[in-house]
Amino acid sequence: MIPTLLPTYNRAPLAFVKGQGSWLETAEGVRYLDLAAGIAVNVLGHANPDLVAVLREQAGRLWHVSNLYRIPEQERLADLLCAATFADTVFFTNSGTEAAELAIKMVRRYWSQAGTPERSEILTFEGAFHGRSTGAIAAAGSEKLVKGYGALMPGFRSLPWGDMAALRAAIGAQTAAVMVETVQGEGGIRPMPDADLKELRAWCDASGALLVLDEVQCGMGRTGRLFAHEWAGISPDIMMVAKGIGGGFPLGALLATETAASAMVVGSHGSTYGGNPLACAVGARVLEIVSDKAFLAEVNRKAALLRQKLEGLVAAHPQVFEAVRGQGLMLGLKCRPEPVDVVRAGHDALVLTVPAADHVIRLLPALTISDAEIDEAVVRLDRAAATLETQQP
């Protein structure tokens, strides 16, 4: 008999009833150190007092009115995002998937409005993850995501990750855009090198193609800059944002330049819930905190500390770990055993991580994690690795 919850998740046998900062607690009072943060969502930790206060205040005033009317909280967050980024305009969604869908629509409508609707091909990269909608899985193109779903949205071409020669060969008269995660998350914590991002921007400029960056997982301070592409000194034309932007409250956004968004007029897109007062009030407070230079400097300091300790962990357990990869507090451990086995060993050691492709586990802690918690995280990961070593033949 099918369960009341559709069985599309392989859930861990864990349930939490309380969270505080970097810690989650079960009904039995067992505390786990959380290096998953809801898959890079809880950037300010669990039950952050600033966010709780904003949420309570806004909840006592107004929750939802729809986009039939002006929403002051939405306008304020849009102003903050445009002031802090390349963007001239913002559309609010409830998720990264919805932001990806709008990015695809915006790209194709842009070229249709320009009189060249046949220019509709979007180049993507192997290992990509842009969401679970039919458009997003078509963009990613992996068998794991698309198998069994029949005919998918056409007009995507997936290129080998990091193969700039393949990109140069692929860009042509039909290329509408290049869409890429600045740092791949599900694909195994794979940052696109700064030099490649610069070259990508240059090729898009030369061909007229739009550059679409997916910073759903790597944005909002996770790499030590507000957005990861800032390290390369380039700007996209369109960018998808979600996860950390709401600090745990469902919120996403599509940021764009005036030129890229020029074909999106009244009636061309919409959302009932997107950008509601609750979400945007919380999102504005998250952005105020995370965009602060002193806060980002602390993220970079803590990231260096965590990476140093993880390098020591790899050296101590070569049978379990091969290498550390990633940027900021978006780090991965390349594993020799199956990543899910490492994650489960972590559960036994009361530390939470996230599996990914390419034999990697992801470490995506709250950006507010303390030095003491970093020390404790490595102690617990060391314990998990030692357990795995005893199980190997």
N, C-alpha and C positions, 0 to 999 in steps of 0.2 A: 504493500500500500504506500502511495506517495505521501511524504510528510506534508504538514500544513505549510512549512517553508519550502519553496521550490528548491530541490537539491542541486543547485548549481555551484555551491561552494564546498570545498574540502576543509571544513573548519577544524581548528585545533580544539581538543576537549577542555577548553578553558572558558570561563565566563567571569567578567569583572563587574563589580558593583560600585566601585569608587576609584577615583583617580585624583592625584595631587602632584603637580609638577611632572617629574619624570617617573612617577610610580603609579602602578595599577594594583588594585587589591581585590581579591575574591571574597565571596560571602563568608568563607571560612577564616578570613583575615590573613591569607597568604599574600605577601607583597612581591611583585615582579618589577624589575627595573626595565623600563620601556625604551628600547632603542628602535622602535618601529614608528611611534608617534602617529598611529592611524594611517600609516603609509605616507609619511611626510606632511601630514595635515596639522597636527597639534604643535605648531611651531613655537607657541608660548607655553607649552605644557598643558597638563590637565587642570581644569578648574582654575584657570588663571584669574586672580581676583580682579584685575582691570577689565577683562572681558566679561566676567560674571556681572560686574557692576553696570557695564554698558548694556548688556542684554536685559537685565532686570529693569533698568530705567526705560529702555525702549519698549519692552514688553508691556509695561504699565501704561504706555501711551497709545501705541498703534503697531499692529503686526503686519497687516496686508491690506492693500487697496487695489492692486493690479496696475498695469501700465496704461490704464485709461486716463490716469491723472499724473501730474507731476509728483515726484517723490524727493523731498529735500535731502534725505539721507543718501539717496542714490546720486543725486547731483553733487553732493559734497565729496563722496568717494571718487566719483569720476574726475572731479577737479584735482583731487590729491594725486590720483594715478597719472593724469596727464602732466601735472607739474613735476612728477618724479621720474618720468620716462620719456621715450621718444614719441609717445602717442598724442594724437590730437583729439581722439574720440574713443569712447568705451561703450560696449554693450554688455550688460550683466546677464549671466546665466546661473544655473544651479549646479553645474558640474563642468569638468574639463571636457567630457564627451560633447556636451552641447556647444561649448566654445569651439571645438574642432569642427563640428557640423557647420557652424556659422563661418568659420574660416574658409571652408571649401566653397560654400555658397558665395561668399564675398569675392573670392578669387575669380570664380567663373562669371559672376555677374559683372565684375570689373571689365573683363575682356569682351563680354557680350555688349556692354554699353559702349565700348571703344570701337565696335563694328567688326570685331574678329572673334565671333563665338566659337569658331573652330579651334581657337587657341585655348584648349581646356585641359591639357595634360599636366598633372601635378607629379613632380619627382619626389620620391620618398627614399628612405634608407632601410636596409635589412636590419631587423632587430627592433624596429620602431613599435611604439604603442601609443595610439592617439585616442583610445577609448573603445567602447563596445558597441556602438551603433553600427548599422550596416555601412554607412559612409566611412566611419573611422576604421573599421576592420578592413575595408577595401583599400584604404590608404596604406595600412600596415602590410597587408598582403600575406602574412605568415599562415601556413597551413593550420596551425593550432587555432588561429582565430577565425578563419574563413570556412573550414571544412564543414560541409553539411548544410550550408545556408543558401545554396543555389546561386542564381545569377546575382552578382554584386554590382555596385555602381562602377561604371567603367571610367577610364581616364587617369589611372595611376600607373606609375612605373617605379618599381623598387630597385634601388641600386645597392651594390655592396657597401657596407659600412666603411667609411674612411677612404674609399677609392675615389680620389678627386679626378683621376684620369677618366674614369667611367662617367663622372658627372659632366666633365667638359664635353665628352663625346655625346652625352644624352641631351644636353640643352640645345634646343632647335626652335624652329618656327612655331611648333605646336606647344612649346613649354609655357604654361601659364604661371607656374610657381614652383618653388622648391620648398618642401615642408620637412623640418627636421627638429628633433629634440636637441637642445643645446648640450644636455647631458642625458643620455639614455638611462632610464630607470629600470623598467621591466627587462630591458635588453641586457642588463648586467652592469650597471654603473659605468657607462662608457662616455667620457666627455669628448666632444668634438674639439680637436686642438684649435687653439686661437688662430694659428696660421691658416687652417682649413676654413674656419669661419670667415676670416678676412677674404680668402679667395672666393668663397661662396658668395659673399656680398658683392665682390667685384664682378663675378660672372653674371649675377642677377642684374646688376646695373648695366652691364654691357649688352645684355640680351633683352632687357625690359621686363624680365620675369620678376614676379613678386617673391620676396623672401618671407616665409612664414615660420616662426619659431614656436615650438611647443615647450613652454616653461611651466607646465602644470605641476611637475614634480620638483624641478630644480630651481624654481623661482622663489620669491618672497624670502630672500636672505639665506637660503639654504647653502649656497656656495661661498658665502662671505661678501657678496655684493647683493644689492636688492634683486637684480636679475643676472643670470649667469653669463649672458652675452656681453655684459659690460666689461668683463675681463678681457675680451678681444677688441674692445674699442669700436664695435660696430652696432648698428641698429637694424631691426627688422622693419618690414612694412606692416606686418600683422603678427600678433603674438597671442597665444592662448595661455590663460592663467587660471588656476583653481587651487585645490588642496589647501595650501598654507594661507591663502588670502582670507579665509574665514576663520582661521584658528580653531577649526572644529565645527563651525557652523557651515552648512552647505552653501557654497558660493563659488561662482566662476566668473570669468570675464574674458572678453575679446577686445584687445587693444589694437588700434590701427592708426595709420597716418590719414590725413584728410584725403590724399590722393587715392590710397587703396580702398577707402570706404566711400568714394564718391558716387558709386552706383547704388548704394543702399539708401533707399528713400522710404517714405511712409508706405507701410504695407508690405515691404520686401522681407521683413523678418519680425518675429515677435516671441514673447514668452509671458505666460500668466504669472508665474512666481518670480521670475528672474529679477533680481535687484529689489526685493521687497525691503521695507524699512528695517526689519530685524536684522537681516543678513548684512545690509550695508552699514548699519550703525556699528556692528561688530567689526566688519571689514575695515572701516575707517580707523578704528582704534588699533587693529593689528598693524595696518600700514604705518601709522604714526610711530609705533614702537619699533617695528622692524627696519624702517628706513633711516632711523637715527644712526649717525656715523659712529657714535660710541658703541651702540649695540652691535653693529656689524663688525667693528674692530674686535669686540669680545668673541663673536662667532669665529673669526679667523684665528684668534689666539687659542680658543678651545679646540678648534679643528686641528691645529698643529700639534697640540698636546695629545689628542686622541690618536692622530695618525702615528705619532712617534711610539706610543704605547702599543698600537696595533702592529707596527713593524716588529717590535719585540715579541709579540705574541706569535707572529708568523715564524720568526726565527726559532722560537721555543717549541713549535709544533709543526715541523715540516711535513709530517705525515698527514696533517689535517688541512693546513693552509699553505697556499702557494704565494700569494701576493696581496698587497693592499692597493686599491685603486679608487679613483673618485676625486672629489674636490669639496672643500669646506666640510660641512657636516652632512654631506651626501657621499658616504664611503661604502665600499664593498670589499668583502674578503673573498678572494678566489679560493674555492675549496677543492680538495681531492675527493672526499666522499660526496654523496648526493647532497645538494644544499638543504633539502627538506630534512635530512638526517641531522645536519648540523643545527638547524632551527629547532628540531625536537630535543636535541641534547641541551640546547639553550633553555628550553622550557623546564627541563629537569634541574637546571642550574639557576632557575628563576630570573632569566633574562630573555627579552623578546627581540627577535630580529625578523627580517622579511626575506623569503627566497626570491631569486631572480634567475634569468637565463644565464648561459655561459658559466655555469657552475659557481655562481656568486650568491652570497647572502648580503643583504643590504642593511646598513646601519644608518638610520635616519632619525636620530634622537631629537627631542625638543631643542630648539636653539638656546634655551635657557638652562640646559643641563649644567651642573656644577662640576668643578674640578674633582671634588670628592666622588661624585657620581660617575665621572669618567674612570677614575681609579677602580671603583667597584665594578663597573661594567667589564673592564678588562679582566679583573679577578674572576668574574663569573664566566666569561668566555673562555678563560684558561681552564676552568673547571670542566666546562662542556667539552673542550678539546681533549683533555686528559681522559675523560670517560670514553670518547670515541676511539682513542688510541688503544685502550684496553680491549675494545671490541674487535679490533682488526686482527686478522689471522697472522 
